[in-house]
Structures are given as C-alpha cells and as structure tokens.
Amino acid sequence: MGPGDDCAVIGHPRASLWRLLKTDALIEGIHFTPTEVPRRIGRKALSRAVSDFAAMSGIPEHALITIAAPPSTEFNRLKNIYAGLQEVATRFNITIVGGETARSPGPLFINVSLSGSVERSRCILRSGGRPGDLLYVTGRLGGSISGHHLDFIPRLTEARWLTNHFKLHAMMDLSDGLGADLPRLAAASGCHFTLDPLLLPKNPRCSTDQALTDGEDYELLFALHPKIAPQLETAWKEHFPQVRLSHIGSLTNPKIPATHQKISPGYDHFCQP
C-alpha cells in the first residue's frame, strides 16, 4: 500500500508483520522560525514522523536524517538540532542509523526517513471506516502555534494500547487540521460524515474555526463500531486520565445525500500565502 495513508506499507498480504516507511520534511520559515530553539526543531522533526507511525499503530525502529543548511549556520545550532532528534529517538527506542549533511543556499531543511513495523492484525488504515462508525479524537485541538506544534508528544503509546484492546476501523493523525483531515478519512473509507462542533475538544481561548483549521495538533482521529464505544470510553479514562478522548461525530452512508455542514479546510502547503 503506497501513497494515501500516513505511512507506506510493505509486506505479503498474509505475513504476520508488515514494514512501515515514512519520510517527512521540516523547512525553516514554514514549520519553524529562524530564531527557534534548535533542540525544539529537532524534537519536532522526528516527532512528526513518529506521529504518522502512531496513526497506523506502528512501531518506529530506524531513522535516517538529512540536513541541508546555509554556510552561515553555526555548528552549535546543528549540534542542538541533533540533540533534539536524539531526545525523541531515545524516548521511542528509535536508532538513528545515518543520513546526510549538505550545504544549501537556504533555508535550513531537515528530512527524516523512518522505518519500522506493525502487526498485520493491528495495522489501521484510513480506508477501513464504515457507515455508522463513531468518530473520536484524542487531546484538544487548536492554537498549536503557541508552542504545541514544537513540543507535542506523539500518541504512539495511546495508539498501541487502542489496537491491543479494541478493533478500530480507521485512524489517522491530525497534522493539517480536523477540517482537512476528517474529510480525507471519510473519503478514503467511502463515507460521508457528520460533525458536531459543540463536541470539539478545544484548547483554552480557541474558537471552533481554530480547532478545525489551525493544524499541527498531532492528535489521533479514529473510527470504530458504536457498540464498543462505551467500553472504550471507560477503559480510556482508567489508562489515560490526563488525555481527553472526545466523540465528535460519525461516518454516514455515502448513498444518502450528505447532510453535514460545510467545515473550514485546514492547512494546505500549496494554497497558503
């Protein structure tokens, strides 16, 4: 399975273990400012790729890091970016096995290639949702520019717990905002959706529009059968009391005309000023 999910999946259809591959870029002026603390930049660079592994319930294992920097870049800045990368690698038992460092006219550019694995029975795609499934999100949404987009912790532990105890039908991480990512999950699953704005778990002082469009929340969005929802909610509170879990809507039959309200789209790299 190639483009279209959070990671590429490689393996025989009947194999018990599949390989996951992910590559992700971080660009100065787009994903971080030139004056940002280098360690935070490094943490974000690897955490973004780990978040995509979480979206598919995968286990990240090995990383390759490519950095292209202008000649004026101070050595200590690069050293501290790598310190941030290593901090995340240590937390999630990832080995940084190599990469490339090159000169660039600018801006500073970091690319992370991440490989790992997932049990076939626990690999969750965007395309498995079914009409009637309930939609849930972890954490809170909106306002990531205040610092969350640099300091978030990928929901890898939560994703692995979910797939170990419950049958999820579809899942992805929220990187471009719920307004962009929810329609993607629904479309991949061949469904329409309903969304109740009053149920959105917003960060303090964030509007509904911000919760939909700010992006870089790096929370999980997933779909599952309504019969197991009560058990999931109870178990979640016991295992992750500090992480909110919110039912926000449902997937609906694509043969029935869509009744969901128009929602604001999230971030699009090629539609921004």
Secondary structure, 3 states (H helix, E strand, C coil): CCCCCCCEEECCCCCCEEEEEEEEEEEECCCECCCCCHHHHHHHHHHHHHHHHHHCCCEEEEEEEEEEECCCCCHHHHHHHHHHHHHHHHHCCCEEEEEEEEECCCCCEEEEEEEEEEEHHHCCCHHHCCCCCEEEEECCECCHHHCHHHHCCCCHHHHHHHHHHCCCCEEEECCCCHHHHHHHHHHHCCCEEEECHHHCCECCCCCHHHHHHCCCCCCEEEEECHHHHHHHHHHHHHHCCCCCEEEEEEEECCCCCCCCCCCCCCCCCCCCC
